[in-house]
C-alpha cells in the first residue's frame, strides 16, 4: 500500500507540474499600440488588452472583440498577474517598476521613425512573447508589401505634402516621411518632425499632391485646419491617398499597408 500511495503521489505531482506547464502565457497590454502587437504575435495567450483595443483607430479591432480589457493600473495588474507586459506609451514608470518587481517581463515598443525601427519593434515584441517565428513571418509580410509598392528604378519622384485633419504635417525624421519615400513620393515638407501648416500657405501655394491622414475620424478635429473649405478645395483632385487613422496610430508593420495605399495614387 505504501508503494501504491507513493506512486499516486508521484502521479499527482507530475499532473500538477503538467498543468502548470500547460498554462497559457498571461500577457497584459497597456495601450492600443501594444494591443496590436500582442494580438498579432500571441493571439493564443491569455490576454488582457487595453480599454481602447477595439476603437475605430485600432488596426486589429475585430480580433480584439470578446477579449478581456483592463485599465493600466497596478490594482488591475496585480489581480491579473501577467507574465509579460507590453507597452508603447501606456503605464507610468512606477507601474512598470512595480510589475518588474513582481516578476513580469516588460516589453517596450519604440517610437520608430523608419522601417528599420519597425523591424526592431517586431523583433523585440516577438522575443519577449516567445514568438520569434511569428515575428519573422510578420516581417516578411511587411517587406512583401513594401516591395510591391516600391517605385520603378530611375522614375522621378512626385512631390506631396502630408496633412492631418487637425492641420499638421510631417517632415524628415518621422515614420510618415519614411512611408512617403517607400511609396515613391518626395516629401515637400522639409522641416524635421511634426508641425502645423497654415490654411493661408495652402491657399497661396497649394501642393501638387496631398497625402491625407485621420480624415476618417469624423468626430475628431472637426474644426481643424485640415477640414477648412480652402484646404478641401485645394485637395480636390490632388489627393494621392487618404490614410485611415488605424494605419497611423502605432509604429508597426501595417505602416506598409499605408505605403501600398499611397503607391496606388502615385502617377
Order of alpha helices (4+ residues) and beta strands (2+ residues): alpha-beta-alpha-beta-beta-alpha-beta-alpha-beta-alpha-alpha-beta-beta-alpha-beta-beta-alpha-beta-alpha-beta-alpha-alpha
